[in-house]
Amino acid sequence: MLNHIAIYVQDLGQSTDFYENVLQLEKIPEPFHDGRHTWFTLGSAGQLHLIQGATQNIPRDKNDHLCFSVASIEDFIANLDKHQIEYTNWPGTAKAPTVRVDGVKQIYFQDPDGHWIEINNDRPGK
């Protein structure tokens, strides 16, 4: 069973804001209280931990990504637009979801440190 995923970030405040407001994840208490950690719940899937200290933003390949499912990809896209976050489909076309052969829609974008994130609808055709 997955316990947590840790992401090393340059600016904890900026990344915390991104994951809380753009991805709409819920913060949970973290035990360190040292200003270098933010923890989020992923429900029954586990937790996401942001850790301050990355010294450089390295190029990342889209194949190396986190994926979250949402009930409505259209509502999620509206939130991305509200926060002025650019997104693409798998080939890189701006503002165009990929539709997989099974009907699932996907979009891709990057967090402030360049980590790729995929969002897909949790049911084909929704």
N, C-alpha and C positions, 0 to 999 in steps of 0.2 A: 504494500500500500504506500502510495506517495505521501510523504510528510510535508515537504516544502520545496519550493524552487527559489534559489537566491540569484539576484541580479546585482551586479557590481555597477555602481553609478558614480558619475562625477559630481553632480549637484543634487543632493538628497531632497532639498525643498522643491526644486523643479520637477524631479521625477515623482515625488510623492503627489504633487498637484496633478501631474499627468495621469497617474494610475488611479487616483481618487476621482477626478472630475471627468477625464476623457473616457477611461475604461469603466468608471463608476464602481470601483471595488471598495469594499468596506474595510477601513482600518481597524486593527485589533491591537490590544496592548502588547508591547514587546518588553522583554525582561531587562534589557541592558541600560536603558535610560541614559545613553551616552551621546545622543544627538547624531549617531552614525547609522541608525537603523529605523526603518518603517516596515511594519508587518501588515499584511492584508489577508483576510480570509478568502479562500476559494471554495467555501462550503465544504461538502464532503470530500472534495478532491484534495484538500490540504491548505497550504498557505503559500503566499508569495512574500519573500523578504527582499527589501531593497537595502543595500549596504553601501554607504558613502566611502569613497576612497579610490575609485578608478582615476588613473592619472591621464588617460588619453582616450579619445573617442576613436575606436578602431573600425575599419570597414567591416560590414557584416553581410553575409550572403542571405538572401531571402529563404533559402532552404533551411536555415537555422532560425527557427521562429517559435513563438508561443502561440497557441490557438485558443480562443475563447468562443463558445457558442452563445448566441443571443436569441431571444424569442422573435424579435423583429429586426432584421438587418436594416430595413428602411429607417426605423426609429434610431438605430445606432448611427447610421450615416448622417442623420439630421444632427445628432450630437457632435459628430466629427466636424460637420460644417459650422456649427455654432462656435466650436473651438478653433476653427480655421486649420484643421489637420488635413493635409493632403493624403489621399488614398488611391490605390490602383488595383487592377486585377492582377492575376499571376504574370501575364506577359509584360505588364507595366503601363497599360493604358489608364490614364487618369480618370477617376470618377466613374469607373465601369466595373461592376462585379464580374467575377468569373462564375460561370454556372457549370458545375461538375456534371458528369454523365448521369449521376444519380439525382440531379436536381438541386443539390445544395449550392447556395450562393456564398461566395467568399470575397473578402476584400483584404488588402494588405497595406500596412503603414508602419512607420518607425517611431519608437519612443525618443525622448530627448538625447539618449546615448546611442541611437542608431540600431537598437535591438528591434528586429522585425516582429510584428504582431499580425496574426491572421484573425479575422472575425468571420464566423459563418452563422447562418441561420440553423437553428437546432432541428428543423424538420424540412425536408425537401418541399419546395413550392411555397414556402411561407416567407 
